[in-house]
Amino acid sequence: AALAGLPSPFTTSEARQAWGTSRRVALPLLEALDASGRTARQPDDRRRLR
């Protein structure tokens, strides 16, 4: 739900701030969301919700 309020596409930093966590925690979470198809990583390392 926190990611839905972000601009699309969003950066890892924006997701980290929305979740209120560290980059160390946010990056594996984003990678899991990419793998499950909930987000899509773009060539510039930004992500878009699917």
C-alpha positions in Angstrom: 0.0 0.0 0.0 2.9 2.4 0.7 4.2 2.0 -2.8 0.9 2.9 -4.4 1.3 6.5 -3.2 4.7 6.9 -5.0 5.2 8.4 -8.4 5.6 5.9 -11.2 8.3 4.9 -11.8 9.9 5.1 -8.4 13.4 4.7 -7.1 14.8 2.4 -4.4 15.3 5.4 -2.2 11.7 6.5 -2.6 10.4 3.0 -1.7 12.8 2.9 1.3 11.5 6.2 2.6 7.8 5.2 2.1 8.5 2.0 4.1 10.5 3.9 6.7 13.4 1.3 6.6 17.0 1.0 5.5 18.3 0.3 2.0 19.6 -3.0 3.4 16.0 -4.1 4.0 14.3 -2.3 1.1 16.5 -3.8 -1.7 15.7 -7.5 -1.0 12.0 -6.6 -0.6 12.0 -4.9 -4.0 13.8 -7.8 -5.6 11.2 -10.2 -4.1 8.4 -7.9 -5.5 10.2 -8.0 -8.9 10.4 -11.8 -8.9 6.7 -12.2 -7.9 5.6 -9.8 -10.7 4.2 -7.2 -8.5 6.8 -4.6 -9.6 8.8 -4.3 -12.8 12.4 -3.1 -12.7 13.3 -0.8 -15.6 16.8 -0.4 -17.3 17.5 2.8 -15.3 16.9 0.8 -12.0 13.6 2.5 -11.3 10.5 0.3 -10.6 6.9 0.4 -11.7 3.9 -1.2 -10.1 2.2 -3.8 -12.2 
